[in-house]
């Protein structure tokens, strides 16, 4: 396991813990299909929430959320639609969120952007 992968995993674990503390329930982690992946799939109130987690150790490349461009959004949406169809959840309300996790001076800081993008 390389360092970048380990760092990403720790960021995802921090994001998950952050959302669990806000009352979210985990339905799936790292849901993959051939054309894409969703980091976390959760339920919150009446929503199925598809979450992209972005982890950074510095802001030299901009805010973590800025790495979720149009192409990445399309892949997440396609993967989400596959998940909904496979689990017969197509009637549920859905939302796409981004959780950015920034590590500075050994501390992790999380920021949750609800409705970060739409279908």
CORBELRA-V340499 format. One record per pair of residues at least 4 apart in sequence whose C-alpha atoms are under 7 Angstrom apart, sorted by the first residue. I is the first residue (numbers start at 1). J is the second residue. Records with the same first field share a line. If there is no record, write none. Layout:
I->J + J
This chain:
1->5 + 6
2->6
3->7
4->8
5->9
6->10
7->11
8->12 + 55
9->13
10->14
11->15 + 55 + 101
12->16 + 53
13->17
14->18
15->19 + 53 + 99 + 101 + 110
16->20
17->21
18->22
19->23 + 24
20->24 + 25
23->44
24->42 + 43 + 44
25->42 + 43 + 44
26->41 + 42 + 43
27->41 + 42 + 43
28->40 + 41 + 42
29->39 + 40 + 41
30->37 + 38 + 39 + 40
31->37 + 38 + 39
32->36 + 37 + 38
33->37 + 79
35->75
36->75 + 76 + 79
37->76 + 79
38->50 + 51 + 52 + 76 + 79
39->51 + 52 + 53
40->50 + 51 + 52
41->49 + 50 + 51
42->48 + 49 + 50
43->47 + 48 + 49
44->48
46->93
47->92 + 93 + 94 + 95
48->92 + 93 + 94 + 95
49->94 + 95 + 96 + 97
50->80 + 95 + 96 + 97
51->96 + 97 + 98 + 99
52->97 + 98 + 99
53->98 + 99 + 100
54->64 + 65 + 99 + 100 + 101
55->64 + 100 + 101 + 102
56->64 + 101 + 102 + 103
57->102 + 103 + 104
59->63
62->66
64->100
65->98 + 100
68->72 + 73
69->73
70->74
71->75
72->76
73->77
74->78
75->79
76->80
77->81 + 119
78->82
79->83
80->84
81->85
82->86
83->87
84->88 + 89 + 90
85->89 + 90
95->115
96->114 + 115 + 116 + 117 + 118
97->113 + 114 + 115 + 116
98->112 + 113 + 114 + 116
99->110 + 111 + 112 + 113
100->110 + 111 + 112
101->108 + 109 + 110 + 111
102->108 + 109 + 110
103->107 + 108 + 109
104->108
